[in-house]
Amino acid sequence: MHVAGVIVQALPGKLSAVLVTIGQVPGTEVVTSSDEKNNIIATIDGDSRKQVADRIYAIDKLAGVASTCLVYEETDSNFDFEITEA
């Protein structure tokens, strides 16, 4: 599982439209948005880095989006760790 956090900057007057379309990108969840700053904070998850990157690119190309900035990424590789005493 790969998870990313992004800030999406909407063009003036386009925030509402972007909020609707961003929710249609698979694996994407809007965390919060600001009418005052015209931006959206969202999380994106996927099975691979490429899938997450493709979703970020899709958001960046949505009508009304000025820019998309990756601010966080985490990979959960489901490793089992065994702690041993030295």
N, C-alpha and C positions, 0 to 999 in steps of 0.2 A: 504494500500500500504506500502510495506517495501522496503527500498533502502539501499544498502550497497556499500561501496567503498573498493576495494582490490588492493593490489600490487601483481603482479604475476611475479615471478623470473623464467626466462627461462634458460634452460641449454645452455652452449656455442654453438653457431651455430644453435640453434633451434628457435630463436625469430620469424622469418618469418613464420615457420610452426605453431607455437603456435598462432600467430595473426590470421591465417586463421581458425584454429579449435576453438579458443575461441569465435569467432563471431557466431559459430553454436550453442552455449549454449543459450537457450531461456532467454530473459530478460537481456542479457549481452551486454554492449556497451563499446568498447575500447575508452578511453578518450585520451590517449597518450602512446607513447612507446619510449624507448631509446635503440638504437643499442649499444651505448657505455656501458651502464650498464646492458644490457640484461633483462630489465624489462618492464612491462606493467602496466598501471594504468587503471582500468576498473570500471564501475558501474554495479550493478546487482539489478534488481527489481523483485518483486514477490508479490503475494497476502498474503503470510504468512511468518513468520520467518523461518519455516521449509522449505518452498519452496526456499527461498534465501540461506539457509544453504546447501540444497541439490545441488544448482547450484554452490556454492563455492566449495563443495566437488567434483563435476564433473569437474570443472576447474583444481583443484589440481591433479586429476588423469589423465589429458590429457598427451599424449606422448610429451615429451620435456619440461614439467614443473618441475622445481626443488622445488618450494614452492609457496604457496598462503597465503597472510596475510591480514586479515580483519583489516581495518584502520578506518572505519566509518560505522555506522548503524543508520538509522532513521526510525521511524514508524509514519505514518500519519493515525491516527484513525478517522479522519473526525468528531471530536467532535465539536459541536457548543457551544462556550463559550459565556456567557452573563456577561458583566462587570457591576457591581453594585457599587454604592458609599456607603461607610460605614458610 
